[in-house]
Amino acid sequence: MNNFNDIIDKIKQVNGDIIITSHVNPDGDAIGSGLALTLALKNLGKNVRFVLQDNYPSNIKFLEKIDLVEVYNADENYTPKLVICVDSATAERVGETKMLFKDNFVINIDHHISNTLYGDLNYVEEISSTSEVIYKFLKHCNIALTLDIAEALYTGLVNDTGNFSHDNVTYHTFKMASELKRVGANSSKIVREFFNNKPLPAIKLLGKAMFEMKFDEDKKLASHFISYADLLEYNAKKEDTEGIVEKLLAFNEAEVSLFLREDKPGVIKGSMRSKHEVDVNKIASIFGGGGHRKASGFTSTLSADEILKLVLKEM
Ligand SMILES: [Mn+2]
């Protein structure tokens, strides 16, 4: 594992384009940490682009500099001198932008315990969010926090902590939030725009999930599956199911929640959350996924029934 000095030294050495990337279906932490780092390195005079396979979700468009996000174009000849990947536990998680890793120097900055250390330099620390890692990095390097950077980082923080409700929140997380407020981050605006800003298909699918939720009395698992046909029927985007897995866990008898979404015919994305002791990072790993003890994800080509059976067996 490398340290922040290794990383800033490499960044300062680079002459030419730096491309920052992150995982597919980017969430608030992927966008927040990546955008904050993009802005910070631009302020150091670097040529930086923030390139993702998928565009940002609509509930994050309030961020002042969100237009810096570029969607990867397979026809373009990218020639970065350095690629920095944030919030992605594996190289595969970045999707098509993995092409950028080829023949290029890669720095991997993340907070997932399951990170495979795929970079030429790796900094992985299991704290609340990659945004908190980037915050520590910027402080360490004495890079100034501008308002734009602060709001991007705050968004990542509320995304990965469930607005400071998960147990990945520490004294340091609150100190960071306090510092971001001092710089001027509008926390109430961020939470309102980010969480209470769902389009109709998302509201309908949430209602459907709550109504149709399955519950295994024995293992205390609350689960729900949304098929590809459901997504089409409700005219929903993948991002419209964001948050359902947490809402399933709101059931007082549930210890673990499992949300399955068929992203394209035959391919299911699974998300899991755990209330207490059950390690869902371990469960996700049987499908080749991972994440954290209390929040994890995976992708599988098994059927929803088969996945549910395997999860119950593993619990
Ligand atoms: Mn994250």
Residues whose N, C-alpha, C, O or C-beta is under 5 A from the ligand:
A	BS01	MN	D29 D87 S129 T130 D160
